[in-house]
Amino acid sequence: MFFALIVGHAIADFALQGEFLSIAKNRHASLDRFFGKSPAPKGVWVHALTAHALIHVAPVWLITGSVALGVVELVLHWLIDFAKCEGWTSFTVDQLLHLVCKALYVGLLLGGMSLP
């Protein structure tokens, strides 16, 4: 299950994260290449970061069968990526934290925790 979650993470974080989400999820990034002379919609970063985190819900939910872990993934992925975008963590720490989350999910399930 851990291996499947890592594969799901790699697909969601790299293959399914296009250029727009990868840039727009950072509230400090310039979005001129996407909006040209028009200003970017206010708060677009919240929508982009949330959309990116929602993409990560799918593999966690499908692999673990737990909606609750999917919701936990949504919140944790959002917070971890926000921290990276703020410069509080590096890319390496960001990826390590995502993998730790997956290990915790497996540990909870193997430990017998029943999650909806």
KAQUIKA-V435687 format. One record per residue. N is the residue number from 1. RES is the residue in one small letter. OMEGA is omega in whole degrees, -180 to 180 (* if undefined). Layout:
n->(N,N)
res->(RES,RES)
omega->(OMEGA,OMEGA)
//
This chain:
n->(1,2,3,4,5,6,7,8,9,10,11,12,13,14,15,16,17,18,19,20,21,22,23,24,25,26,27,28,29,30,31,32,33,34,35,36,37,38,39,40,41,42,43,44,45,46,47,48,49,50,51,52,53,54,55,56,57,58,59,60,61,62,63,64,65,66,67,68,69,70,71,72,73,74,75,76,77,78,79,80,81,82,83,84,85,86,87,88,89,90,91,92,93,94,95,96,97,98,99,100,101,102,103,104,105,106,107,108,109,110,111,112,113,114,115,116)
res->(m,f,f,a,l,i,v,g,h,a,i,a,d,f,a,l,q,g,e,f,l,s,i,a,k,n,r,h,a,s,l,d,r,f,f,g,k,s,p,a,p,k,g,v,w,v,h,a,l,t,a,h,a,l,i,h,v,a,p,v,w,l,i,t,g,s,v,a,l,g,v,v,e,l,v,l,h,w,l,i,d,f,a,k,c,e,g,w,t,s,f,t,v,d,q,l,l,h,l,v,c,k,a,l,y,v,g,l,l,l,g,g,m,s,l,p)
omega->(179,179,179,178,177,177,178,178,-179,179,-177,-175,-177,-176,-176,178,-180,-178,-178,-178,-177,179,-173,180,179,-176,-180,-174,172,-180,-178,-177,-180,-175,178,-178,178,178,177,177,-179,178,-179,-179,180,180,-179,-180,179,177,179,180,178,177,-180,178,-174,-179,180,180,-177,-177,-178,-176,-175,174,-179,178,175,178,177,178,179,-177,-177,180,178,-177,-180,180,176,179,178,-179,178,-179,180,177,177,175,-178,179,177,-179,178,179,177,179,176,177,-179,178,178,178,180,178,178,-179,179,179,176,178,179,-178,178,*)
//
